[in-house]
Amino acid sequence: MALVLAGTSEKLWLGFAPKYIEVLAHGVLSAAQIILVVGIFDALQTFLGAIYAYPGAWLTDHWGQRKSLLVFSLISIAGYILVLLWQSWLALLLGSFLFLAWSALSLPATFSVIASSLQSHRHTMGVGVQSMIRRVPMLLGPLLGGWLLTRFGWTDGVRYALILCIVMSLLTLAFQWFMFEPDKKSAAQNKNSTNVSISFFTVVKTFTPALRELLVSDILIRFCERIPHAFIILWAMDSGGLTAQQFGYLVTFEMVTAMLCYIPVAHLADKYGRRPFVLMTFVFFTLFPVTLLRAHDFKWLALAFIVRGLKEFGEPARKALIIGEAATELRARTYGAYYLIRDCTVTSGSFLGAWLWSVSPQANFIGAAICGALGTVWFWWFICRQREDSACAKP
């Protein structure tokens, strides 16, 4: 329930933020400056997701799940209040350091729980179920947020959305306050089994060759995702003529498609091997910006977002690969280190996307597709083709 409430509060308005920046900055900044600000905002989402992941894992190891999640929620609420009281594009940039805290800081703790609670051959299914739960707010949030913006306009609509964010975040706090915490004896044993003095670089040195190659391919694929990410709503509303509510429908198509994939694919990946499904998800990542090239109305955009939903096809398998390659006593910090390296690198993709968008939307989409193709080929060559299980059949 905490995952659903916190996620819904964030997704209620965050997906519309690039357009909101455009609205706030109109008449204050030039068109080129607005594109740059949108790029900076998108880069901050990636960068903060990166630098918060490892501290989130470290704090969870030291404080426990309940205390750390309570603190993360309070930080996010402070960010929502800032954006609510100060309606400026600059408030969104500064507030992002706060309102993105919960989702970024709590992620390593979530996957550590999955790893410790399930046997290795059930990791993909565990991640799949968790991913489905996280997609519920991704489905509900844009629908409600799109309705608010269409009904009340951008200024009042975002204000009401932020008030709802604060209310739901307070409810999240209440659920977390009564959340079950592992008994102190088990927590102490876990703390003793994990050397708290282990540095970030020591954790990185424990990466297996397979995890390193996965990281490289994942970085390329995330460039494919990040280059057009902040500008998709601008493409849909400015070029496709969609309303905020119609854009919410597109996100619904994406999330429903993703949720339909998770459980059956997770079952097949745990049974027959994870790598082929990861390869397929990288293919769909690459196809999404290609489909956007033809998407100039609601019908074609709906098709593009269904393809975007299919990119979640092998995401549980990919995350299960990370868990499976991590040392048992360092799972949370390995996951945090992996995301820190990946997302710090991919942050530059937002600036590259802004530059390509200033050239043309088509240049942006083609550049993204090229990165996706490179990442897909890298994964196939180093993880599938050159592994001893050349048929990609083993987990």
C-alpha positions in Angstrom: 0.0 0.0 0.0 2.9 2.4 0.8 4.3 1.7 -2.7 1.0 2.5 -4.4 0.3 5.7 -2.4 3.8 7.1 -2.7 4.1 6.2 -6.4 0.7 7.6 -7.2 1.5 10.9 -5.5 4.7 11.2 -7.6 3.2 10.1 -11.0 0.1 12.3 -10.5 2.0 15.3 -12.0 5.6 14.4 -12.7 5.0 13.1 -16.2 3.4 16.5 -17.1 6.3 18.5 -15.6 8.1 19.2 -18.9 4.9 20.8 -20.3 4.4 22.6 -17.0 7.9 24.1 -17.3 7.0 25.2 -20.8 3.9 26.9 -19.5 5.7 28.6 -16.5 8.7 29.8 -18.6 6.6 31.0 -21.6 7.3 34.7 -22.0 10.1 34.6 -19.4 12.6 32.4 -21.3 13.3 32.0 -25.0 12.3 28.7 -26.8 16.0 27.6 -26.8 16.2 28.3 -23.0 13.0 26.4 -22.3 14.4 23.3 -24.1 17.6 23.6 -22.0 15.6 23.9 -18.8 13.5 20.8 -19.7 16.8 19.0 -20.4 18.2 20.0 -17.1 15.1 18.9 -15.2 15.2 15.5 -17.0 18.9 15.2 -16.2 18.2 15.9 -12.6 15.7 13.0 -12.4 18.3 10.6 -13.8 21.2 12.1 -11.8 19.4 12.2 -8.5 18.1 8.7 -9.0 21.8 7.7 -9.4 23.3 9.5 -6.5 20.4 8.7 -4.1 20.4 4.9 -4.8 23.6 4.1 -3.0 23.0 6.3 0.1 19.5 4.8 0.2 21.0 1.3 0.4 23.6 2.4 3.0 20.9 4.1 5.2 18.6 1.1 4.9 21.5 -1.1 6.1 22.1 1.1 9.1 18.6 2.4 10.1 16.4 -0.4 9.0 13.6 -0.3 6.4 10.9 1.5 8.6 13.0 4.4 9.8 14.7 5.0 6.5 11.4 5.0 4.5 9.8 7.4 7.0 12.7 9.9 6.5 12.6 9.5 2.7 8.8 10.3 2.7 9.3 13.4 4.8 11.9 14.7 2.4 9.6 14.2 -0.6 6.7 16.0 1.2 9.0 19.0 1.7 9.7 19.1 -2.1 5.9 19.0 -2.9 5.3 21.9 -0.5 8.1 23.9 -2.1 6.7 23.5 -5.6 3.1 24.2 -4.4 4.1 27.5 -2.7 6.5 28.7 -5.3 5.1 28.4 -8.8 8.2 28.9 -10.9 10.2 26.7 -13.3 13.1 27.2 -10.9 11.1 25.7 -8.0 10.8 22.5 -10.0 14.5 22.3 -10.5 15.3 22.9 -6.8 12.3 20.9 -5.5 13.4 17.8 -7.5 16.2 17.3 -5.0 13.5 16.7 -2.5 10.4 15.3 -4.1 12.3 12.6 -6.0 13.8 11.3 -2.7 11.3 8.5 -1.9 11.4 6.6 -5.1 15.2 6.9 -5.6 16.3 6.2 -2.0 13.9 3.3 -1.3 14.6 1.3 -4.5 17.7 -0.7 -3.2 15.8 -1.6 0.0 12.9 -3.0 -2.0 15.1 -5.3 -4.1 17.2 -6.4 -1.1 13.9 -7.6 0.5 13.1 -9.6 -2.6 16.5 -11.2 -2.7 16.5 -12.2 1.0 12.9 -13.4 1.0 12.9 -15.6 -2.1 15.0 -18.4 -3.5 17.1 -17.5 -6.5 14.9 -19.4 -9.0 12.0 -17.2 -7.8 13.8 -13.8 -8.1 12.3 -12.9 -11.5 8.8 -13.6 -10.3 9.4 -11.6 -7.1 10.6 -8.6 -9.2 7.7 -9.1 -11.6 5.1 -8.9 -8.8 6.9 -5.8 -7.3 7.0 -4.2 -10.7 3.3 -4.7 -11.2 2.6 -3.0 -7.9 4.8 -0.1 -8.9 3.0 0.2 -12.2 -0.4 0.7 -10.5 0.4 4.3 -9.5 2.0 4.8 -12.9 -1.4 3.9 -14.4 -3.6 5.8 -12.0 -1.5 8.9 -11.5 -1.4 10.2 -15.1 -5.1 9.5 -15.5 -6.1 11.5 -12.5 -3.4 14.2 -13.2 -4.5 14.5 -16.8 -8.1 15.0 -15.8 -7.2 17.7 -13.3 -5.1 19.6 -15.8 -7.8 19.3 -18.5 -10.5 20.3 -16.1 -8.8 23.2 -14.2 -5.9 24.3 -16.4 -2.2 24.1 -15.8 -1.9 26.5 -12.9 -4.8 25.3 -10.8 -4.6 21.8 -12.0 -1.0 21.4 -10.9 -1.8 23.1 -7.6 -4.6 20.6 -6.9 -2.4 17.7 -8.0 0.3 18.8 -5.5 -2.2 19.1 -2.7 -3.2 15.5 -3.4 0.4 14.5 -3.5 0.9 15.9 0.0 -2.2 14.1 1.3 -1.2 10.7 -0.2 2.4 11.1 1.1 1.0 11.7 4.6 -1.0 8.5 4.3 2.2 6.8 3.1 3.8 8.0 6.3 1.0 6.5 8.4 1.3 3.1 6.7 5.1 3.1 7.1 4.8 4.0 10.8 2.9 0.8 11.4 5.1 -1.2 9.0 6.5 -4.5 10.2 10.2 -4.3 11.0 12.4 -7.4 11.1 13.2 -8.4 14.7 16.2 -6.8 16.3 18.1 -10.0 16.6 17.9 -10.7 12.9 18.8 -7.2 12.0 21.8 -7.3 14.2 22.9 -10.6 12.7 22.5 -9.1 9.2 24.5 -6.0 10.3 27.3 -8.1 11.6 27.4 -10.3 8.5 27.8 -7.2 6.3 31.0 -5.2 6.7 29.7 -1.7 7.1 33.2 -0.3 6.4 33.2 -1.7 2.8 33.7 1.2 0.4 31.8 1.9 -2.8 34.9 1.0 -4.9 35.2 -2.3 -3.0 31.6 -3.1 -3.9 32.3 -2.2 -7.6 35.3 -4.6 -7.6 32.9 -7.4 -6.6 31.0 -7.0 -9.9 31.2 -10.2 -11.9 32.2 -10.0 -15.6 28.6 -10.7 -16.6 27.4 -7.9 -14.4 29.9 -5.5 -16.0 28.8 -6.3 -19.5 25.2 -6.0 -18.5 25.9 -2.6 -17.1 27.5 -1.4 -20.4 24.6 -2.6 -22.5 22.1 -1.2 -19.9 23.8 2.2 -20.1 23.4 2.3 -23.9 19.8 1.3 -23.7 19.1 4.0 -21.1 20.6 6.6 -23.4 17.9 5.3 -25.9 15.3 5.9 -23.2 16.6 9.2 -21.9 17.3 11.1 -25.1 13.6 11.6 -26.0 12.1 11.1 -22.5 11.4 14.7 -21.4 10.2 15.7 -24.9 7.7 13.0 -25.5 4.9 15.0 -23.9 5.8 18.0 -26.0 5.7 15.9 -29.1 2.3 14.5 -28.2 0.7 17.8 -27.2 2.4 20.3 -29.5 2.7 18.1 -32.6 0.0 15.5 -32.1 -2.5 18.0 -30.7 -3.4 15.9 -27.6 -4.8 17.2 -24.4 -3.3 16.4 -21.0 -6.1 13.9 -20.4 -5.4 12.1 -23.7 -1.7 11.9 -22.8 -2.8 10.3 -19.5 -4.7 7.7 -21.7 -1.4 7.0 -23.6 0.4 6.3 -20.3 -2.5 4.0 -19.3 -2.0 2.0 -22.6 1.7 1.7 -21.7 1.2 0.6 -18.1 -1.6 -2.0 -19.0 0.7 -3.5 -21.6 3.6 -3.7 -19.2 1.5 -5.2 -16.4 0.1 -7.9 -18.8 3.7 -8.9 -19.5 5.2 -9.1 -16.1 3.8 -12.3 -14.5 3.8 -14.7 -17.5 7.2 -13.5 -18.7 8.6 -13.7 -15.1 7.4 -17.3 -14.9 8.9 -18.2 -18.2 12.2 -16.4 -17.4 12.6 -18.3 -14.1 11.8 -21.5 -15.8 13.8 -21.2 -19.1 16.4 -18.6 -18.5 16.5 -14.8 -18.2 18.8 -13.6 -21.0 16.5 -14.1 -24.0 13.8 -12.0 -22.3 16.3 -9.2 -21.4 17.4 -9.2 -25.1 13.7 -8.8 -26.2 13.2 -5.9 -23.8 16.2 -4.1 -25.3 14.7 -4.6 -28.8 11.5 -2.9 -27.7 13.4 0.0 -26.1 15.0 0.5 -29.5 11.7 0.3 -31.4 9.9 2.9 -29.3 11.6 6.1 -30.7 11.3 4.6 -34.2 7.5 4.4 -33.8 7.4 8.0 -32.6 8.7 9.1 -36.0 5.3 8.3 -37.6 3.2 9.2 -34.5 1.4 12.5 -35.4 -2.1 11.7 -34.0 -3.7 9.8 -31.1 -4.0 6.5 -33.0 -0.3 6.3 -33.9 0.8 7.6 -30.5 -1.3 4.9 -28.8 0.5 2.3 -30.9 3.9 3.8 -29.9 3.0 3.8 -26.2 2.0 0.1 -26.5 5.4 -0.6 -27.9 6.8 1.5 -25.0 4.9 -0.8 -22.6 6.5 -3.8 -24.2 9.9 -2.5 -23.3 9.0 -3.8 -19.8 8.9 -7.3 -21.3 12.1 -8.4 -19.7 12.7 -5.8 -17.0 12.1 -8.3 -14.1 14.5 -10.7 -15.7 17.1 -7.9 -16.0 16.8 -6.9 -12.4 16.9 -10.6 -11.3 20.2 -10.9 -13.3 21.6 -8.0 -11.2 20.4 -9.7 -7.9 21.7 -13.1 -9.0 25.2 -11.7 -9.8 25.5 -9.8 -6.5 27.3 -11.1 -3.5 24.7 -12.2 -0.9 26.0 -9.9 1.9 26.2 -6.9 -0.4 23.0 -7.1 -2.4 21.5 -3.7 -1.5 24.8 -1.9 -2.0 25.6 -3.8 -5.2 22.2 -2.8 -6.6 22.8 0.8 -5.4 26.3 0.9 -6.9 25.1 -0.5 -10.3 22.4 2.2 -10.5 24.8 5.0 -9.4 27.2 4.2 -12.2 24.5 3.6 -14.8 22.4 6.7 -14.1 25.3 9.1 -13.5 26.5 8.2 -17.0 23.1 8.4 -18.5 22.5 11.8 -17.1 24.3 13.3 -20.1 21.6 11.7 -22.3 19.2 14.4 -21.2 21.5 17.1 -22.4 22.2 15.2 -25.6 18.4 14.9 -26.0 17.9 18.6 -25.6 20.5 19.4 -28.2 19.1 16.9 -30.7 15.6 18.2 -30.1 16.8 21.7 -30.9 18.0 20.3 -34.2 14.7 18.5 -34.8 12.4 16.0 -33.1 13.4 13.5 -35.8 17.1 13.8 -35.0 16.2 13.2 -31.3 14.3 10.0 -32.1 16.9 8.6 -34.6 19.7 9.3 -32.1 17.9 7.4 -29.4 17.2 4.4 -31.7 20.9 4.2 -32.6 21.9 4.0 -28.9 19.3 1.3 -28.4 20.6 -0.7 -31.3 24.1 -0.5 -30.0 23.0 -1.6 -26.5 21.0 -4.5 -27.9 23.9 -5.8 -30.0 26.3 -5.4 -27.1 24.1 -7.5 -24.8 23.6 -10.2 -27.5 27.4 -10.4 -28.2 28.8 -10.3 -24.7 26.1 -11.8 -22.5 24.3 -14.2 -24.9 26.6 -15.2 -27.7 29.9 -15.5 -25.8 28.5 -17.2 -22.7 29.1 -20.9 -22.2 25.3 -21.3 -22.4 25.3 -19.9 -26.0 21.7 -20.7 -26.4 20.9 -18.2 -23.6 19.0 -20.8 -21.7 20.5 -20.7 -18.2 19.5 -18.1 -15.7 
